């Protein structure tokens, strides 16, 4: 089965004071084993790490520039 990559940028949502949690959860529902979810956020979304770890995801985070974090989540097989 081919690995899929789903990418979501919530920086504009947060700038507009729109809570992106539901949008993130909806996007992640479609992920299968070993699929990748890439999240772009204006800060390191630490609270999300524990929520997604409980759902079987590992993550790597990278600060690309000030107010731009890229977090890559991978669903464990």
CORPE-V332732 format. One record per residue. N is the residue number from 1. RES is the residue in one small letter. BURIAL is + if it has 9 or more other ideal C-beta (glycine too) atoms within 8 Angstrom, else -. Layout:
BEGIN
N_RES_BURIAL + N_RES_BURIAL
END
This chain:
BEGIN
1_x_- + 2_x_- + 3_x_- + 4_x_+ + 5_x_- + 6_x_+ + 7_x_- + 8_x_+ + 9_x_- + 10_x_+ + 11_x_+ + 12_x_- + 13_x_+ + 14_x_+ + 15_x_- + 16_x_- + 17_x_- + 18_x_- + 19_x_- + 20_x_+ + 21_x_- + 22_x_- + 23_x_+ + 24_x_+ + 25_x_- + 26_x_- + 27_x_+ + 28_x_+ + 29_x_- + 30_x_- + 31_x_+ + 32_x_- + 33_x_- + 34_x_- + 35_x_+ + 36_x_+ + 37_x_+ + 38_x_+ + 39_x_+ + 40_x_+ + 41_x_+ + 42_x_- + 43_x_- + 44_x_- + 45_x_+ + 46_x_- + 47_x_- + 48_x_+ + 49_x_+ + 50_x_- + 51_x_- + 52_x_+ + 53_x_+ + 54_x_- + 55_x_- + 56_x_- + 57_x_+ + 58_x_- + 59_x_+ + 60_x_- + 61_x_+ + 62_x_- + 63_x_- + 64_x_- + 65_x_- + 66_x_- + 67_x_- + 68_x_+ + 69_x_+ + 70_x_+ + 71_x_+ + 72_x_+ + 73_x_+ + 74_x_+ + 75_x_+ + 76_x_- + 77_x_-
END
